[in-house]
Amino acid sequence: MLVYKPGEKFFWAENLWPAANDGGQRMDSSRYWNTVRSREDFESHSRSWDTGRMEVTDFVAGEYHYARGNATRAYQPSKMERFTRELVYTPGNNVLVVLIAFVALIPITKKSGFSTA
């Protein structure tokens, strides 16, 4: 899900060079894309990596599988108040339903990641 905010800063290479503002998820440090080097490293940069939670999972064998994840923290707080994605799969008829729910805090003028089919 892209939420384009003019002027938002993205960084690469230890924050030395700016990256393209594509409206994507939060990338307020080049550390976001680097591997965790130690427990201390994770703890000191945990907000960079702690971007989502599985809130609910459920299934009944042969009937359905359900999951809801929350990726609100993957976005800058100034852009997104809430972002969740829910999936339901029914193996009997091989159908997957995806529901994306969000509350954006800025007008969304560029949309990507949606299908109306």
Secondary structure, 3 states (H helix, E strand, C coil): CCCCCCCCCEEECCCCEEECCCCCCCCCCHHHHCCCCCHHHHHHCHHHHCCCEEEEEEEECCCEEEEEEECHHHCCCCCEEEEEEEEEEECCCCEEEEEEEEEECCCCCCCCCCCCC
